[in-house]
Amino acid sequence: MHMNPLNVWLAAALAASVPLLTSCPESGPSGGASSGAATGGSQSTAGFLATNYTPLAKWLDEAFNVDYKHMTPQLIFDQVPLNDIHYQTSNLPTNAAPFNFSHSNITRRDLLRRIANHWNLKMSLVTDASGNPSAVKVEG
């Protein structure tokens, strides 16, 4: 498996920040606007892509501002802030309704959950031989 310099840097940065990790309650969906994206109602992201692997958990729970327009399932996983990790995609929908979404403070975990709900995708973690997550498996 080839790791680009950004992935190496991200892994090192996440590993170095492990002692700083604290648990924070997730706030509600304030400031978000979604055009056509299913949000799952009051569904919590707590169990979505759950992992005990602290670097990945911290990465998933980091919040960002996003403004996506006309995103397709084939493009979305190459966009900032989702493009730092590896995805194993299969059977992604074609000619699907575009994902148009803006939010001023959303975690990657919640963003991935919204994407999964919008296109009815199944997402799970793939682990390596040592039991650590190595990719997000995305199935249409």
Secondary structure, 3 states (H helix, E strand, C coil): CCCCHHHHHHHHHHHHCHHHCCCCCCCCCCCCEEECCCCCCCCCCCCCCCCCCHHHHHHHCCEEEEEEEEECCCCHHHCCCCCCCCEEEECCCCCCCCEEEEEEEEEHHHHHHHHHHHHCCEEEEEECCCCCEEEEEEEC
